[in-house]
Amino acid sequence: MNKKQIKNWEATRSKGKKRFVLISGVLNWGVLTAILWSLVMSYTSGSRFLNYFLIAIVVFPIGGVLFGHVTWNFMEKKYLKEKSKKTK
């Protein structure tokens, strides 16, 4: 991680894991993926968008929780490794 990435992660982590998972995982990944997937599926199958969206808006945000936790843990591990390098 470079200095800018460390500073950005410190700002993000100061807001907390729950907020990160909600915003990055559920909203940014889950909802956006649900919309995009529904659009693609309705276009390729000829079915109505709403049919796919009702399923996707439940499933993808749940996946977003997992995505948010995995991303948080990955970034936190990377950050702590970088901070331990600097203290040595």
A tleap script that builds the chain and sets N, CA, C and O, in Angstrom:
source leaprc.protein.ff14SB
mol = sequence {
  NMET ASN LYS LYS GLN ILE LYS ASN TRP GLU
  ALA THR ARG SER LYS GLY LYS LYS ARG PHE
  VAL LEU ILE SER GLY VAL LEU ASN TRP GLY
  VAL LEU THR ALA ILE LEU TRP SER LEU VAL
  MET SER TYR THR SER GLY SER ARG PHE LEU
  ASN TYR PHE LEU ILE ALA ILE VAL VAL PHE
  PRO ILE GLY GLY VAL LEU PHE GLY HIE VAL
  THR TRP ASN PHE MET GLU LYS LYS TYR LEU
  LYS GLU LYS SER LYS LYS THR CLYS
}
set mol.1.N position { 0.851 -1.183 0.000 }
set mol.1.CA position { 0.000 0.000 0.000 }
set mol.1.C position { 0.892 1.241 0.000 }
set mol.1.O position { 1.905 1.296 0.697 }
set mol.2.N position { 0.496 2.225 -0.790 }
set mol.2.CA position { 1.232 3.478 -0.746 }
set mol.2.C position { 0.609 4.404 0.313 }
set mol.2.O position { -0.398 4.064 0.934 }
set mol.3.N position { 1.221 5.562 0.502 }
set mol.3.CA position { 0.766 6.468 1.565 }
set mol.3.C position { -0.683 6.918 1.380 }
set mol.3.O position { -1.436 7.036 2.346 }
set mol.4.N position { -1.057 7.166 0.134 }
set mol.4.CA position { -2.438 7.609 -0.137 }
set mol.4.C position { -3.441 6.492 0.188 }
set mol.4.O position { -4.496 6.753 0.766 }
set mol.5.N position { -3.113 5.266 -0.177 }
set mol.5.CA position { -3.991 4.132 0.113 }
set mol.5.C position { -4.114 3.917 1.622 }
set mol.5.O position { -5.198 3.622 2.124 }
set mol.6.N position { -3.015 4.063 2.329 }
set mol.6.CA position { -3.046 3.917 3.790 }
set mol.6.C position { -3.938 4.991 4.396 }
set mol.6.O position { -4.763 4.702 5.263 }
set mol.7.N position { -3.773 6.225 3.943 }
set mol.7.CA position { -4.592 7.330 4.461 }
set mol.7.C position { -6.078 7.097 4.166 }
set mol.7.O position { -6.928 7.314 5.029 }
set mol.8.N position { -6.382 6.655 2.947 }
set mol.8.CA position { -7.775 6.370 2.575 }
set mol.8.C position { -8.359 5.246 3.421 }
set mol.8.O position { -9.501 5.335 3.871 }
set mol.9.N position { -7.578 4.189 3.637 }
set mol.9.CA position { -8.088 3.077 4.440 }
set mol.9.C position { -8.286 3.503 5.889 }
set mol.9.O position { -9.256 3.090 6.525 }
set mol.10.N position { -7.383 4.320 6.418 }
set mol.10.CA position { -7.544 4.804 7.790 }
set mol.10.C position { -8.838 5.607 7.938 }
set mol.10.O position { -9.527 5.500 8.952 }
set mol.11.N position { -9.162 6.406 6.930 }
set mol.11.CA position { -10.418 7.168 6.956 }
set mol.11.C position { -11.612 6.229 6.891 }
set mol.11.O position { -12.600 6.424 7.599 }
set mol.12.N position { -11.523 5.218 6.050 }
set mol.12.CA position { -12.609 4.245 5.906 }
set mol.12.C position { -12.788 3.440 7.179 }
set mol.12.O position { -13.912 3.269 7.652 }
set mol.13.N position { -11.699 2.948 7.737 }
set mol.13.CA position { -11.799 2.080 8.928 }
set mol.13.C position { -12.246 2.855 10.152 }
set mol.13.O position { -12.811 2.273 11.078 }
set mol.14.N position { -12.000 4.173 10.174 }
set mol.14.CA position { -12.452 4.975 11.312 }
set mol.14.C position { -13.981 5.074 11.371 }
set mol.14.O position { -14.553 5.335 12.429 }
set mol.15.N position { -14.625 4.863 10.236 }
set mol.15.CA position { -16.094 4.899 10.182 }
set mol.15.C position { -16.718 3.571 10.604 }
set mol.15.O position { -17.913 3.504 10.892 }
set mol.16.N position { -15.909 2.519 10.639 }
set mol.16.CA position { -16.379 1.236 11.141 }
set mol.16.C position { -16.694 0.209 10.076 }
set mol.16.O position { -16.997 0.528 8.926 }
set mol.17.N position { -16.611 -1.036 10.506 }
set mol.17.CA position { -16.842 -2.165 9.611 }
set mol.17.C position { -18.303 -2.262 9.164 }
set mol.17.O position { -18.579 -2.549 7.999 }
set mol.18.N position { -19.232 -2.025 10.084 }
set mol.18.CA position { -20.657 -2.131 9.722 }
set mol.18.C position { -21.019 -1.166 8.595 }
set mol.18.O position { -21.709 -1.528 7.642 }
set mol.19.N position { -20.544 0.055 8.724 }
set mol.19.CA position { -20.827 1.055 7.688 }
set mol.19.C position { -20.193 0.654 6.352 }
set mol.19.O position { -20.809 0.791 5.295 }
set mol.20.N position { -18.956 0.157 6.417 }
set mol.20.CA position { -18.266 -0.282 5.205 }
set mol.20.C position { -19.035 -1.401 4.511 }
set mol.20.O position { -19.250 -1.364 3.300 }
set mol.21.N position { -19.447 -2.395 5.297 }
set mol.21.CA position { -20.180 -3.536 4.726 }
set mol.21.C position { -21.500 -3.060 4.122 }
set mol.21.O position { -21.878 -3.498 3.036 }
set mol.22.N position { -22.193 -2.177 4.812 }
set mol.22.CA position { -23.464 -1.670 4.310 }
set mol.22.C position { -23.287 -0.892 3.008 }
set mol.22.O position { -23.986 -1.145 2.027 }
set mol.23.N position { -22.355 0.051 3.005 }
set mol.23.CA position { -22.196 0.909 1.830 }
set mol.23.C position { -21.497 0.188 0.685 }
set mol.23.O position { -22.015 0.136 -0.431 }
set mol.24.N position { -20.311 -0.372 0.965 }
set mol.24.CA position { -19.536 -1.009 -0.103 }
set mol.24.C position { -20.120 -2.350 -0.528 }
set mol.24.O position { -20.185 -2.660 -1.718 }
set mol.25.N position { -20.540 -3.136 0.444 }
set mol.25.CA position { -21.039 -4.465 0.120 }
set mol.25.C position { -22.474 -4.482 -0.343 }
set mol.25.O position { -22.775 -4.901 -1.461 }
set mol.26.N position { -23.366 -4.020 0.528 }
set mol.26.CA position { -24.801 -4.128 0.241 }
set mol.26.C position { -25.240 -3.138 -0.837 }
set mol.26.O position { -25.847 -3.529 -1.834 }
set mol.27.N position { -24.934 -1.859 -0.635 }
set mol.27.CA position { -25.422 -0.854 -1.584 }
set mol.27.C position { -24.620 -0.834 -2.886 }
set mol.27.O position { -25.181 -1.006 -3.968 }
set mol.28.N position { -23.311 -0.624 -2.779 }
set mol.28.CA position { -22.509 -0.497 -4.003 }
set mol.28.C position { -22.423 -1.785 -4.796 }
set mol.28.O position { -22.591 -1.773 -6.015 }
set mol.29.N position { -22.166 -2.894 -4.125 }
set mol.29.CA position { -22.042 -4.144 -4.864 }
set mol.29.C position { -23.394 -4.831 -5.031 }
set mol.29.O position { -23.776 -5.177 -6.149 }
set mol.30.N position { -24.118 -5.031 -3.937 }
set mol.30.CA position { -25.354 -5.806 -3.981 }
set mol.30.C position { -26.446 -5.207 -4.834 }
set mol.30.O position { -26.993 -5.879 -5.709 }
set mol.31.N position { -26.770 -3.957 -4.591 }
set mol.31.CA position { -27.874 -3.320 -5.324 }
set mol.31.C position { -27.496 -3.068 -6.779 }
set mol.31.O position { -28.288 -3.333 -7.683 }
set mol.32.N position { -26.292 -2.559 -7.005 }
set mol.32.CA position { -25.882 -2.306 -8.394 }
set mol.32.C position { -25.799 -3.591 -9.204 }
set mol.32.O position { -26.203 -3.623 -10.367 }
set mol.33.N position { -25.284 -4.635 -8.604 }
set mol.33.CA position { -25.218 -5.927 -9.300 }
set mol.33.C position { -26.618 -6.474 -9.558 }
set mol.33.O position { -26.871 -7.057 -10.612 }
set mol.34.N position { -27.517 -6.294 -8.617 }
set mol.34.CA position { -28.900 -6.744 -8.803 }
set mol.34.C position { -29.549 -6.044 -9.992 }
set mol.34.O position { -30.233 -6.676 -10.797 }
set mol.35.N position { -29.333 -4.751 -10.095 }
set mol.35.CA position { -29.910 -3.989 -11.208 }
set mol.35.C position { -29.303 -4.435 -12.535 }
set mol.35.O position { -30.023 -4.702 -13.497 }
set mol.36.N position { -27.968 -4.514 -12.577 }
set mol.36.CA position { -27.310 -4.914 -13.825 }
set mol.36.C position { -27.683 -6.327 -14.240 }
set mol.36.O position { -27.965 -6.572 -15.413 }
set mol.37.N position { -27.688 -7.260 -13.295 }
set mol.37.CA position { -28.045 -8.639 -13.595 }
set mol.37.C position { -29.485 -8.724 -14.111 }
set mol.37.O position { -29.768 -9.445 -15.067 }
set mol.38.N position { -30.377 -7.989 -13.476 }
set mol.38.CA position { -31.788 -7.992 -13.897 }
set mol.38.C position { -31.947 -7.439 -15.302 }
set mol.38.O position { -32.723 -7.966 -16.100 }
set mol.39.N position { -31.220 -6.388 -15.601 }
set mol.39.CA position { -31.271 -5.815 -16.957 }
set mol.39.C position { -30.775 -6.810 -17.998 }
set mol.39.O position { -31.418 -7.016 -19.027 }
set mol.40.N position { -29.632 -7.424 -17.724 }
set mol.40.CA position { -29.061 -8.390 -18.673 }
set mol.40.C position { -29.987 -9.588 -18.844 }
set mol.40.O position { -30.247 -10.018 -19.968 }
set mol.41.N position { -30.480 -10.122 -17.741 }
set mol.41.CA position { -31.348 -11.299 -17.827 }
set mol.41.C position { -32.667 -10.992 -18.541 }
set mol.41.O position { -33.150 -11.808 -19.326 }
set mol.42.N position { -33.242 -9.840 -18.277 }
set mol.42.CA position { -34.501 -9.504 -18.941 }
set mol.42.C position { -34.279 -9.262 -20.434 }
set mol.42.O position { -35.135 -9.592 -21.254 }
set mol.43.N position { -33.143 -8.692 -20.778 }
set mol.43.CA position { -32.836 -8.445 -22.190 }
set mol.43.C position { -32.580 -9.752 -22.935 }
set mol.43.O position { -33.095 -9.960 -24.034 }
set mol.44.N position { -31.776 -10.635 -22.324 }
set mol.44.CA position { -31.424 -11.877 -23.025 }
set mol.44.C position { -32.553 -12.903 -23.039 }
set mol.44.O position { -32.620 -13.720 -23.956 }
set mol.45.N position { -33.433 -12.880 -22.056 }
set mol.45.CA position { -34.493 -13.888 -22.014 }
set mol.45.C position { -35.823 -13.372 -22.558 }
set mol.45.O position { -36.719 -14.155 -22.873 }
set mol.46.N position { -35.943 -12.066 -22.664 }
set mol.46.CA position { -37.196 -11.492 -23.137 }
set mol.46.C position { -38.256 -11.382 -22.055 }
set mol.46.O position { -39.381 -10.966 -22.334 }
set mol.47.N position { -37.919 -11.746 -20.832 }
set mol.47.CA position { -38.865 -11.627 -19.721 }
set mol.47.C position { -38.855 -10.208 -19.173 }
set mol.47.O position { -38.007 -9.390 -19.528 }
set mol.48.N position { -39.814 -9.938 -18.303 }
set mol.48.CA position { -39.913 -8.604 -17.714 }
set mol.48.C position { -38.808 -8.386 -16.691 }
set mol.48.O position { -38.432 -9.296 -15.953 }
set mol.49.N position { -38.301 -7.170 -16.664 }
set mol.49.CA position { -37.254 -6.755 -15.737 }
set mol.49.C position { -37.677 -7.007 -14.294 }
set mol.49.O position { -36.884 -7.502 -13.492 }
set mol.50.N position { -38.912 -6.672 -13.963 }
set mol.50.CA position { -39.394 -6.778 -12.595 }
set mol.50.C position { -39.339 -8.209 -12.068 }
set mol.50.O position { -39.074 -8.427 -10.885 }
set mol.51.N position { -39.590 -9.183 -12.942 }
set mol.51.CA position { -39.528 -10.596 -12.512 }
set mol.51.C position { -38.151 -10.943 -11.960 }
set mol.51.O position { -38.039 -11.582 -10.914 }
set mol.52.N position { -37.118 -10.526 -12.657 }
set mol.52.CA position { -35.746 -10.802 -12.214 }
set mol.52.C position { -35.342 -9.905 -11.059 }
set mol.52.O position { -34.661 -10.344 -10.132 }
set mol.53.N position { -35.760 -8.658 -11.115 }
set mol.53.CA position { -35.330 -7.699 -10.102 }
set mol.53.C position { -35.827 -8.068 -8.705 }
set mol.53.O position { -35.096 -7.896 -7.730 }
set mol.54.N position { -37.040 -8.564 -8.593 }
set mol.54.CA position { -37.578 -8.930 -7.277 }
set mol.54.C position { -36.754 -10.028 -6.608 }
set mol.54.O position { -36.598 -10.036 -5.387 }
set mol.55.N position { -36.236 -10.938 -7.400 }
set mol.55.CA position { -35.371 -11.987 -6.862 }
set mol.55.C position { -33.989 -11.411 -6.557 }
set mol.55.O position { -33.431 -11.640 -5.483 }
set mol.56.N position { -33.452 -10.670 -7.506 }
set mol.56.CA position { -32.086 -10.155 -7.401 }
set mol.56.C position { -31.916 -9.162 -6.258 }
set mol.56.O position { -30.857 -9.123 -5.631 }
set mol.57.N position { -32.936 -8.360 -5.978 }
set mol.57.CA position { -32.801 -7.337 -4.940 }
set mol.57.C position { -32.752 -7.957 -3.543 }
set mol.57.O position { -32.401 -7.281 -2.576 }
set mol.58.N position { -33.095 -9.217 -3.437 }
set mol.58.CA position { -32.958 -9.937 -2.173 }
set mol.58.C position { -31.621 -10.694 -2.145 }
set mol.58.O position { -30.879 -10.621 -1.165 }
set mol.59.N position { -31.330 -11.411 -3.217 }
set mol.59.CA position { -30.172 -12.304 -3.250 }
set mol.59.C position { -28.845 -11.542 -3.291 }
set mol.59.O position { -27.943 -11.841 -2.509 }
set mol.60.N position { -28.715 -10.583 -4.173 }
set mol.60.CA position { -27.430 -9.910 -4.349 }
set mol.60.C position { -27.008 -9.060 -3.143 }
set mol.60.O position { -25.825 -9.073 -2.803 }
set mol.61.N position { -27.890 -8.340 -2.494 }
set mol.61.CA position { -27.449 -7.645 -1.277 }
set mol.61.C position { -26.992 -8.601 -0.168 }
set mol.61.O position { -26.098 -8.258 0.606 }
set mol.62.N position { -27.588 -9.786 -0.081 }
set mol.62.CA position { -27.095 -10.776 0.882 }
set mol.62.C position { -25.664 -11.172 0.512 }
set mol.62.O position { -24.796 -11.284 1.378 }
set mol.63.N position { -25.434 -11.381 -0.775 }
set mol.63.CA position { -24.073 -11.639 -1.248 }
set mol.63.C position { -23.164 -10.449 -0.993 }
set mol.63.O position { -21.964 -10.613 -0.772 }
set mol.64.N position { -23.735 -9.249 -1.024 }
set mol.64.CA position { -22.971 -8.040 -0.751 }
set mol.64.C position { -22.450 -7.974 0.671 }
set mol.64.O position { -21.386 -7.408 0.924 }
set mol.65.N position { -23.206 -8.555 1.608 }
set mol.65.CA position { -22.732 -8.631 2.996 }
set mol.65.C position { -21.454 -9.467 3.033 }
set mol.65.O position { -20.465 -9.074 3.652 }
set mol.66.N position { -21.481 -10.599 2.381 }
set mol.66.CA position { -20.295 -11.453 2.319 }
set mol.66.C position { -19.145 -10.726 1.609 }
set mol.66.O position { -18.008 -10.746 2.081 }
set mol.67.N position { -19.442 -10.098 0.499 }
set mol.67.CA position { -18.437 -9.352 -0.254 }
set mol.67.C position { -17.814 -8.251 0.611 }
set mol.67.O position { -16.596 -8.069 0.602 }
set mol.68.N position { -18.634 -7.529 1.346 }
set mol.68.CA position { -18.147 -6.460 2.214 }
set mol.68.C position { -17.242 -6.972 3.315 }
set mol.68.O position { -16.204 -6.373 3.597 }
set mol.69.N position { -17.631 -8.088 3.946 }
set mol.69.CA position { -16.802 -8.674 5.007 }
set mol.69.C position { -15.465 -9.165 4.457 }
set mol.69.O position { -14.421 -8.925 5.063 }
set mol.70.N position { -15.490 -9.841 3.327 }
set mol.70.CA position { -14.254 -10.355 2.724 }
set mol.70.C position { -13.338 -9.192 2.332 }
set mol.70.O position { -12.133 -9.241 2.577 }
set mol.71.N position { -13.898 -8.170 1.736 }
set mol.71.CA position { -13.102 -7.014 1.334 }
set mol.71.C position { -12.509 -6.314 2.548 }
set mol.71.O position { -11.332 -5.954 2.545 }
set mol.72.N position { -13.315 -6.118 3.583 }
set mol.72.CA position { -12.825 -5.483 4.813 }
set mol.72.C position { -11.652 -6.274 5.395 }
set mol.72.O position { -10.608 -5.703 5.711 }
set mol.73.N position { -11.830 -7.584 5.534 }
set mol.73.CA position { -10.785 -8.424 6.119 }
set mol.73.C position { -9.512 -8.400 5.282 }
set mol.73.O position { -8.411 -8.359 5.831 }
set mol.74.N position { -9.651 -8.425 3.967 }
set mol.74.CA position { -8.495 -8.362 3.069 }
set mol.74.C position { -7.749 -7.037 3.236 }
set mol.74.O position { -6.526 -7.019 3.372 }
set mol.75.N position { -8.488 -5.943 3.224 }
set mol.75.CA position { -7.867 -4.626 3.343 }
set mol.75.C position { -7.257 -4.412 4.723 }
set mol.75.O position { -6.192 -3.807 4.846 }
set mol.76.N position { -7.916 -4.896 5.740 }
set mol.76.CA position { -7.414 -4.745 7.106 }
set mol.76.C position { -6.103 -5.519 7.279 }
set mol.76.O position { -5.161 -5.026 7.899 }
set mol.77.N position { -6.054 -6.711 6.735 }
set mol.77.CA position { -4.831 -7.522 6.810 }
set mol.77.C position { -3.691 -6.818 6.073 }
set mol.77.O position { -2.565 -6.752 6.568 }
set mol.78.N position { -3.991 -6.306 4.915 }
set mol.78.CA position { -2.994 -5.580 4.121 }
set mol.78.C position { -2.510 -4.328 4.867 }
set mol.78.O position { -1.315 -4.034 4.893 }
set mol.79.N position { -3.437 -3.612 5.460 }
set mol.79.CA position { -3.121 -2.395 6.210 }
set mol.79.C position { -2.245 -2.709 7.426 }
set mol.79.O position { -1.233 -2.046 7.649 }
set mol.80.N position { -2.626 -3.703 8.200 }
set mol.80.CA position { -1.862 -4.054 9.396 }
set mol.80.C position { -0.460 -4.554 9.046 }
set mol.80.O position { 0.499 -4.289 9.771 }
set mol.81.N position { -0.348 -5.270 7.947 }
set mol.81.CA position { 0.960 -5.730 7.484 }
set mol.81.C position { 1.837 -4.533 7.131 }
set mol.81.O position { 3.018 -4.496 7.476 }
set mol.82.N position { 1.266 -3.581 6.459 }
set mol.82.CA position { 2.005 -2.375 6.070 }
set mol.82.C position { 2.415 -1.558 7.297 }
set mol.82.O position { 3.534 -1.052 7.368 }
set mol.83.N position { 1.507 -1.436 8.251 }
set mol.83.CA position { 1.821 -0.675 9.473 }
set mol.83.C position { 2.913 -1.371 10.286 }
set mol.83.O position { 3.762 -0.702 10.875 }
set mol.84.N position { 2.900 -2.702 10.322 }
set mol.84.CA position { 3.939 -3.408 11.079 }
set mol.84.C position { 5.306 -3.260 10.412 }
set mol.84.O position { 6.327 -3.254 11.100 }
set mol.85.N position { 5.340 -3.139 9.082 }
set mol.85.CA position { 6.594 -2.899 8.359 }
set mol.85.C position { 7.198 -1.549 8.770 }
set mol.85.O position { 8.409 -1.428 8.959 }
set mol.86.N position { 6.352 -0.565 8.899 }
set mol.86.CA position { 6.809 0.782 9.186 }
set mol.86.C position { 7.323 0.942 10.614 }
set mol.86.O position { 8.158 1.806 10.884 }
set mol.87.N position { 6.827 0.110 11.527 }
set mol.87.CA position { 7.278 0.208 12.917 }
set mol.87.C position { 8.586 -0.530 13.145 }
set mol.87.O position { 9.231 -0.338 14.177 }
set mol.88.N position { 8.988 -1.369 12.201 }
set mol.88.CA position { 10.245 -2.123 12.352 }
set mol.88.C position { 11.432 -1.313 11.935 }
set mol.88.O position { 12.562 -1.795 11.998 }
savepdb mol mol.pdb
quit
